[in-house]
Amino acid sequence: MPPSDLVHVIDDDDAMRDSLEFLLRTAKIEVRTYDSAAAFLKAMPDGATGCVITDVRMPGLSGIDLLRQLKARGSTIPVIVMTGHGDIQLAVEAMKIGAADFLEKPFDDEALLVSVRAAIDRLQKHAQRDTERADLNNRLASLSVREREVLEGLVAGKANKVIAFDLGISPRTVEIYRAHVMTKMNAGSLSELVRMALLAGVLESGKA
């Protein structure tokens, strides 16, 4: 099971921890439990992935305190906050700090599983985009200065002859550079090249 599917459950209530652990394992989701936010933070490795489910009210560090500490660490791990009846104000505060979702106790088992899967899915998509962006930046770095200039002209929607005029070269030379760009970027079409440029930030600023 990929580490992004790991769920960390934090609650000072033994019965709640055991219940959530049973529910998640029954749903084929790997889970680790902690009796306090401090215990989780102590065990949490740098760059930890997965998802956190935490009670908002706990002795010592609260769920709100945990969110603030994770934010200070630069962590992107999604956090689902469990709140008691009447804790809506705390739930809203948690969302403002960065919680992915909140669930009011008592909550339906399926509602929790839906929230967990949504958080994990968002995390995986972000990781995929980060990997793709890093790969695209490596491809961009392989372009020569002139190839990069032609690329920027292409994603700006300019015709070959306009790019040629702007750069002081012939349209035929632009076609050669364009072919090199398509090969180096591994783009099968101009539309794919534009999508790559959008992801890498070329289209927005003219720079990666």
Summary of the structure (lengths in Angstrom):
residues: 208
radius of gyration: 24.0
end to end distance: 34.2
largest distance: 74.9
contacts: 622
relative contact order: 0.09
helix: 61%
strand: 11%
